[in-house]
Amino acid sequence: MFSLDFGDKQKRKILIKNDKLREEQRNFTGEYRLLAWMTGWHLLHDSKRICDCNDSNENEGAMAMGLRQLEGKKMLRFEFGKSPAELMIAFSKGYHLFLTDWEGTKPEDKGYMIYGDGLTITVRMNGKVSEEPSQRDA
């Protein structure tokens, strides 16, 4: 599980006191957020694997260090695969994030969620998409 913030930087209403996060992460959030929940994923740079969902999520592990490479990159486009549960996000400087099926997930599991503009969009592993109003809590 991980989250990525996109868009304009916004001051958090509630500051986060987690000392494992950098000051900027504790004080700011993005205009939009992608939360990868029960989905497989991998990150490529110029077609070379950087990290994936099976890597260590320790603070200095392959997952955290790999995803950190997306900081400051712009999202250029996104594409769905066979269903909305299969998502590719292209970033500047040759980075591509792929959300995919993952062994052990059930069709009704939440694959990922996108938050922004007062909405939460949820995509389940069976490709079903739902939306509901949401409030930015942090």
Biotite code that builds the C-alpha atoms (Angstrom):
import biotite.structure as struc

atoms = struc.array([
    struc.Atom([0.000, 0.000, 0.000], chain_id="A", res_id=1, res_name="MET", atom_name="CA", element="C"),
    struc.Atom([1.280, 3.484, -0.845], chain_id="A", res_id=2, res_name="PHE", atom_name="CA", element="C"),
    struc.Atom([-0.061, 6.905, -1.756], chain_id="A", res_id=3, res_name="SER", atom_name="CA", element="C"),
    struc.Atom([1.079, 9.500, -4.276], chain_id="A", res_id=4, res_name="LEU", atom_name="CA", element="C"),
    struc.Atom([0.046, 13.146, -4.213], chain_id="A", res_id=5, res_name="ASP", atom_name="CA", element="C"),
    struc.Atom([-0.439, 15.130, -7.425], chain_id="A", res_id=6, res_name="PHE", atom_name="CA", element="C"),
    struc.Atom([-1.256, 18.691, -8.380], chain_id="A", res_id=7, res_name="GLY", atom_name="CA", element="C"),
    struc.Atom([-0.832, 21.860, -6.376], chain_id="A", res_id=8, res_name="ASP", atom_name="CA", element="C"),
    struc.Atom([0.697, 21.618, -2.913], chain_id="A", res_id=9, res_name="LYS", atom_name="CA", element="C"),
    struc.Atom([-1.885, 22.282, -0.193], chain_id="A", res_id=10, res_name="GLN", atom_name="CA", element="C"),
    struc.Atom([-1.315, 23.022, 3.497], chain_id="A", res_id=11, res_name="LYS", atom_name="CA", element="C"),
    struc.Atom([-2.726, 20.241, 5.669], chain_id="A", res_id=12, res_name="ARG", atom_name="CA", element="C"),
    struc.Atom([-5.578, 21.182, 8.000], chain_id="A", res_id=13, res_name="LYS", atom_name="CA", element="C"),
    struc.Atom([-4.197, 18.731, 10.550], chain_id="A", res_id=14, res_name="ILE", atom_name="CA", element="C"),
    struc.Atom([-0.435, 18.394, 10.851], chain_id="A", res_id=15, res_name="LEU", atom_name="CA", element="C"),
    struc.Atom([0.910, 14.839, 10.958], chain_id="A", res_id=16, res_name="ILE", atom_name="CA", element="C"),
    struc.Atom([3.340, 14.089, 13.783], chain_id="A", res_id=17, res_name="LYS", atom_name="CA", element="C"),
    struc.Atom([4.865, 10.933, 12.250], chain_id="A", res_id=18, res_name="ASN", atom_name="CA", element="C"),
    struc.Atom([8.628, 11.460, 12.580], chain_id="A", res_id=19, res_name="ASP", atom_name="CA", element="C"),
    struc.Atom([9.280, 8.921, 9.795], chain_id="A", res_id=20, res_name="LYS", atom_name="CA", element="C"),
    struc.Atom([7.886, 11.477, 7.312], chain_id="A", res_id=21, res_name="LEU", atom_name="CA", element="C"),
    struc.Atom([9.802, 14.491, 6.088], chain_id="A", res_id=22, res_name="ARG", atom_name="CA", element="C"),
    struc.Atom([8.608, 17.929, 7.223], chain_id="A", res_id=23, res_name="GLU", atom_name="CA", element="C"),
    struc.Atom([7.066, 18.674, 3.821], chain_id="A", res_id=24, res_name="GLU", atom_name="CA", element="C"),
    struc.Atom([5.026, 15.439, 3.984], chain_id="A", res_id=25, res_name="GLN", atom_name="CA", element="C"),
    struc.Atom([3.836, 16.237, 7.517], chain_id="A", res_id=26, res_name="ARG", atom_name="CA", element="C"),
    struc.Atom([2.734, 19.765, 6.580], chain_id="A", res_id=27, res_name="ASN", atom_name="CA", element="C"),
    struc.Atom([1.485, 19.509, 2.988], chain_id="A", res_id=28, res_name="PHE", atom_name="CA", element="C"),
    struc.Atom([-0.584, 17.270, 0.749], chain_id="A", res_id=29, res_name="THR", atom_name="CA", element="C"),
    struc.Atom([-1.309, 17.269, -2.963], chain_id="A", res_id=30, res_name="GLY", atom_name="CA", element="C"),
    struc.Atom([-4.462, 18.496, -4.655], chain_id="A", res_id=31, res_name="GLU", atom_name="CA", element="C"),
    struc.Atom([-5.160, 14.872, -5.673], chain_id="A", res_id=32, res_name="TYR", atom_name="CA", element="C"),
    struc.Atom([-4.086, 11.586, -4.126], chain_id="A", res_id=33, res_name="ARG", atom_name="CA", element="C"),
    struc.Atom([-3.744, 8.060, -5.511], chain_id="A", res_id=34, res_name="LEU", atom_name="CA", element="C"),
    struc.Atom([-3.893, 5.338, -2.860], chain_id="A", res_id=35, res_name="LEU", atom_name="CA", element="C"),
    struc.Atom([-2.773, 1.946, -4.134], chain_id="A", res_id=36, res_name="ALA", atom_name="CA", element="C"),
    struc.Atom([-4.531, -0.487, -1.849], chain_id="A", res_id=37, res_name="TRP", atom_name="CA", element="C"),
    struc.Atom([-4.917, -4.172, -2.786], chain_id="A", res_id=38, res_name="MET", atom_name="CA", element="C"),
    struc.Atom([-3.233, -4.128, -6.153], chain_id="A", res_id=39, res_name="THR", atom_name="CA", element="C"),
    struc.Atom([-0.008, -5.410, -7.582], chain_id="A", res_id=40, res_name="GLY", atom_name="CA", element="C"),
    struc.Atom([2.263, -2.742, -9.000], chain_id="A", res_id=41, res_name="TRP", atom_name="CA", element="C"),
    struc.Atom([5.703, -2.056, -10.390], chain_id="A", res_id=42, res_name="HIS", atom_name="CA", element="C"),
    struc.Atom([7.664, 1.060, -11.256], chain_id="A", res_id=43, res_name="LEU", atom_name="CA", element="C"),
    struc.Atom([9.902, 1.254, -14.319], chain_id="A", res_id=44, res_name="LEU", atom_name="CA", element="C"),
    struc.Atom([12.422, 3.859, -15.423], chain_id="A", res_id=45, res_name="HIS", atom_name="CA", element="C"),
    struc.Atom([13.310, 3.702, -19.118], chain_id="A", res_id=46, res_name="ASP", atom_name="CA", element="C"),
    struc.Atom([11.885, 0.126, -19.150], chain_id="A", res_id=47, res_name="SER", atom_name="CA", element="C"),
    struc.Atom([14.122, -0.966, -16.227], chain_id="A", res_id=48, res_name="LYS", atom_name="CA", element="C"),
    struc.Atom([12.434, -2.202, -13.039], chain_id="A", res_id=49, res_name="ARG", atom_name="CA", element="C"),
    struc.Atom([13.010, 0.157, -10.094], chain_id="A", res_id=50, res_name="ILE", atom_name="CA", element="C"),
    struc.Atom([10.736, -1.435, -7.467], chain_id="A", res_id=51, res_name="CYS", atom_name="CA", element="C"),
    struc.Atom([7.486, -3.355, -7.032], chain_id="A", res_id=52, res_name="ASP", atom_name="CA", element="C"),
    struc.Atom([4.850, -4.398, -4.503], chain_id="A", res_id=53, res_name="CYS", atom_name="CA", element="C"),
    struc.Atom([6.959, -7.287, -3.207], chain_id="A", res_id=54, res_name="ASN", atom_name="CA", element="C"),
    struc.Atom([9.968, -5.158, -2.217], chain_id="A", res_id=55, res_name="ASP", atom_name="CA", element="C"),
    struc.Atom([10.815, -4.136, 1.337], chain_id="A", res_id=56, res_name="SER", atom_name="CA", element="C"),
    struc.Atom([8.772, -1.184, 2.557], chain_id="A", res_id=57, res_name="ASN", atom_name="CA", element="C"),
    struc.Atom([11.326, -0.213, 5.217], chain_id="A", res_id=58, res_name="GLU", atom_name="CA", element="C"),
    struc.Atom([12.077, 3.532, 5.272], chain_id="A", res_id=59, res_name="ASN", atom_name="CA", element="C"),
    struc.Atom([15.295, 3.007, 3.307], chain_id="A", res_id=60, res_name="GLU", atom_name="CA", element="C"),
    struc.Atom([14.064, -0.149, 1.527], chain_id="A", res_id=61, res_name="GLY", atom_name="CA", element="C"),
    struc.Atom([13.723, -0.648, -2.217], chain_id="A", res_id=62, res_name="ALA", atom_name="CA", element="C"),
    struc.Atom([10.033, 0.316, -2.256], chain_id="A", res_id=63, res_name="MET", atom_name="CA", element="C"),
    struc.Atom([10.395, 3.639, -0.436], chain_id="A", res_id=64, res_name="ALA", atom_name="CA", element="C"),
    struc.Atom([13.587, 4.569, -2.267], chain_id="A", res_id=65, res_name="MET", atom_name="CA", element="C"),
    struc.Atom([12.098, 3.620, -5.647], chain_id="A", res_id=66, res_name="GLY", atom_name="CA", element="C"),
    struc.Atom([8.824, 5.498, -5.178], chain_id="A", res_id=67, res_name="LEU", atom_name="CA", element="C"),
    struc.Atom([10.757, 8.515, -3.899], chain_id="A", res_id=68, res_name="ARG", atom_name="CA", element="C"),
    struc.Atom([12.191, 8.838, -7.425], chain_id="A", res_id=69, res_name="GLN", atom_name="CA", element="C"),
    struc.Atom([8.727, 10.036, -8.541], chain_id="A", res_id=70, res_name="LEU", atom_name="CA", element="C"),
    struc.Atom([8.990, 13.175, -6.387], chain_id="A", res_id=71, res_name="GLU", atom_name="CA", element="C"),
    struc.Atom([8.946, 16.257, -8.553], chain_id="A", res_id=72, res_name="GLY", atom_name="CA", element="C"),
    struc.Atom([7.999, 14.303, -11.685], chain_id="A", res_id=73, res_name="LYS", atom_name="CA", element="C"),
    struc.Atom([4.925, 15.345, -13.634], chain_id="A", res_id=74, res_name="LYS", atom_name="CA", element="C"),
    struc.Atom([2.168, 12.930, -14.521], chain_id="A", res_id=75, res_name="MET", atom_name="CA", element="C"),
    struc.Atom([1.956, 13.022, -18.320], chain_id="A", res_id=76, res_name="LEU", atom_name="CA", element="C"),
    struc.Atom([-0.868, 10.590, -19.047], chain_id="A", res_id=77, res_name="ARG", atom_name="CA", element="C"),
    struc.Atom([-2.610, 7.457, -17.871], chain_id="A", res_id=78, res_name="PHE", atom_name="CA", element="C"),
    struc.Atom([-4.071, 4.454, -19.684], chain_id="A", res_id=79, res_name="GLU", atom_name="CA", element="C"),
    struc.Atom([-6.271, 1.567, -18.632], chain_id="A", res_id=80, res_name="PHE", atom_name="CA", element="C"),
    struc.Atom([-5.517, -2.019, -19.621], chain_id="A", res_id=81, res_name="GLY", atom_name="CA", element="C"),
    struc.Atom([-8.251, -4.645, -20.054], chain_id="A", res_id=82, res_name="LYS", atom_name="CA", element="C"),
    struc.Atom([-10.185, -3.016, -17.201], chain_id="A", res_id=83, res_name="SER", atom_name="CA", element="C"),
    struc.Atom([-9.903, 0.087, -14.993], chain_id="A", res_id=84, res_name="PRO", atom_name="CA", element="C"),
    struc.Atom([-8.133, -2.120, -12.418], chain_id="A", res_id=85, res_name="ALA", atom_name="CA", element="C"),
    struc.Atom([-5.137, -2.229, -14.785], chain_id="A", res_id=86, res_name="GLU", atom_name="CA", element="C"),
    struc.Atom([-3.666, 1.245, -14.843], chain_id="A", res_id=87, res_name="LEU", atom_name="CA", element="C"),
    struc.Atom([-0.473, 2.699, -16.332], chain_id="A", res_id=88, res_name="MET", atom_name="CA", element="C"),
    struc.Atom([0.647, 6.171, -15.294], chain_id="A", res_id=89, res_name="ILE", atom_name="CA", element="C"),
    struc.Atom([3.420, 7.799, -17.347], chain_id="A", res_id=90, res_name="ALA", atom_name="CA", element="C"),
    struc.Atom([5.564, 10.403, -15.612], chain_id="A", res_id=91, res_name="PHE", atom_name="CA", element="C"),
    struc.Atom([8.189, 12.798, -16.906], chain_id="A", res_id=92, res_name="SER", atom_name="CA", element="C"),
    struc.Atom([11.802, 11.650, -17.269], chain_id="A", res_id=93, res_name="LYS", atom_name="CA", element="C"),
    struc.Atom([10.848, 8.124, -18.428], chain_id="A", res_id=94, res_name="GLY", atom_name="CA", element="C"),
    struc.Atom([9.046, 6.753, -15.347], chain_id="A", res_id=95, res_name="TYR", atom_name="CA", element="C"),
    struc.Atom([6.033, 4.429, -15.676], chain_id="A", res_id=96, res_name="HIS", atom_name="CA", element="C"),
    struc.Atom([3.929, 3.058, -12.821], chain_id="A", res_id=97, res_name="LEU", atom_name="CA", element="C"),
    struc.Atom([1.776, -0.010, -13.532], chain_id="A", res_id=98, res_name="PHE", atom_name="CA", element="C"),
    struc.Atom([-1.073, -1.148, -11.261], chain_id="A", res_id=99, res_name="LEU", atom_name="CA", element="C"),
    struc.Atom([-1.998, -4.755, -12.042], chain_id="A", res_id=100, res_name="THR", atom_name="CA", element="C"),
    struc.Atom([-3.714, -7.883, -10.827], chain_id="A", res_id=101, res_name="ASP", atom_name="CA", element="C"),
    struc.Atom([-2.060, -9.376, -7.774], chain_id="A", res_id=102, res_name="TRP", atom_name="CA", element="C"),
    struc.Atom([-2.081, -12.958, -6.566], chain_id="A", res_id=103, res_name="GLU", atom_name="CA", element="C"),
    struc.Atom([-4.400, -13.400, -3.613], chain_id="A", res_id=104, res_name="GLY", atom_name="CA", element="C"),
    struc.Atom([-6.725, -10.475, -4.295], chain_id="A", res_id=105, res_name="THR", atom_name="CA", element="C"),
    struc.Atom([-10.430, -11.052, -4.596], chain_id="A", res_id=106, res_name="LYS", atom_name="CA", element="C"),
    struc.Atom([-12.495, -9.481, -7.391], chain_id="A", res_id=107, res_name="PRO", atom_name="CA", element="C"),
    struc.Atom([-14.361, -7.272, -4.897], chain_id="A", res_id=108, res_name="GLU", atom_name="CA", element="C"),
    struc.Atom([-11.149, -5.952, -3.236], chain_id="A", res_id=109, res_name="ASP", atom_name="CA", element="C"),
    struc.Atom([-10.405, -2.253, -3.595], chain_id="A", res_id=110, res_name="LYS", atom_name="CA", element="C"),
    struc.Atom([-7.480, -2.010, -5.997], chain_id="A", res_id=111, res_name="GLY", atom_name="CA", element="C"),
    struc.Atom([-6.910, 1.722, -5.709], chain_id="A", res_id=112, res_name="TYR", atom_name="CA", element="C"),
    struc.Atom([-8.632, 4.977, -4.832], chain_id="A", res_id=113, res_name="MET", atom_name="CA", element="C"),
    struc.Atom([-8.261, 8.503, -6.162], chain_id="A", res_id=114, res_name="ILE", atom_name="CA", element="C"),
    struc.Atom([-9.167, 11.472, -3.954], chain_id="A", res_id=115, res_name="TYR", atom_name="CA", element="C"),
    struc.Atom([-9.727, 15.051, -5.068], chain_id="A", res_id=116, res_name="GLY", atom_name="CA", element="C"),
    struc.Atom([-12.301, 17.734, -5.851], chain_id="A", res_id=117, res_name="ASP", atom_name="CA", element="C"),
    struc.Atom([-14.604, 16.454, -3.093], chain_id="A", res_id=118, res_name="GLY", atom_name="CA", element="C"),
    struc.Atom([-14.798, 12.953, -4.603], chain_id="A", res_id=119, res_name="LEU", atom_name="CA", element="C"),
    struc.Atom([-13.340, 9.562, -3.882], chain_id="A", res_id=120, res_name="THR", atom_name="CA", element="C"),
    struc.Atom([-13.186, 7.238, -6.876], chain_id="A", res_id=121, res_name="ILE", atom_name="CA", element="C"),
    struc.Atom([-12.709, 3.585, -5.965], chain_id="A", res_id=122, res_name="THR", atom_name="CA", element="C"),
    struc.Atom([-11.625, 0.950, -8.484], chain_id="A", res_id=123, res_name="VAL", atom_name="CA", element="C"),
    struc.Atom([-12.097, -2.683, -7.463], chain_id="A", res_id=124, res_name="ARG", atom_name="CA", element="C"),
    struc.Atom([-10.009, -5.534, -8.837], chain_id="A", res_id=125, res_name="MET", atom_name="CA", element="C"),
    struc.Atom([-12.964, -6.703, -10.952], chain_id="A", res_id=126, res_name="ASN", atom_name="CA", element="C"),
    struc.Atom([-12.876, -3.316, -12.720], chain_id="A", res_id=127, res_name="GLY", atom_name="CA", element="C"),
    struc.Atom([-15.979, -1.875, -11.044], chain_id="A", res_id=128, res_name="LYS", atom_name="CA", element="C"),
    struc.Atom([-15.700, 1.858, -10.470], chain_id="A", res_id=129, res_name="VAL", atom_name="CA", element="C"),
    struc.Atom([-17.636, 3.793, -7.847], chain_id="A", res_id=130, res_name="SER", atom_name="CA", element="C"),
    struc.Atom([-17.559, 7.352, -6.661], chain_id="A", res_id=131, res_name="GLU", atom_name="CA", element="C"),
    struc.Atom([-18.701, 9.023, -3.489], chain_id="A", res_id=132, res_name="GLU", atom_name="CA", element="C"),
    struc.Atom([-18.363, 12.444, -1.904], chain_id="A", res_id=133, res_name="PRO", atom_name="CA", element="C"),
    struc.Atom([-15.335, 12.891, 0.315], chain_id="A", res_id=134, res_name="SER", atom_name="CA", element="C"),
    struc.Atom([-13.862, 15.579, 2.491], chain_id="A", res_id=135, res_name="GLN", atom_name="CA", element="C"),
    struc.Atom([-10.193, 16.348, 2.622], chain_id="A", res_id=136, res_name="ARG", atom_name="CA", element="C"),
    struc.Atom([-9.367, 15.474, 6.239], chain_id="A", res_id=137, res_name="ASP", atom_name="CA", element="C"),
    struc.Atom([-5.693, 16.280, 6.322], chain_id="A", res_id=138, res_name="ALA", atom_name="CA", element="C"),
])
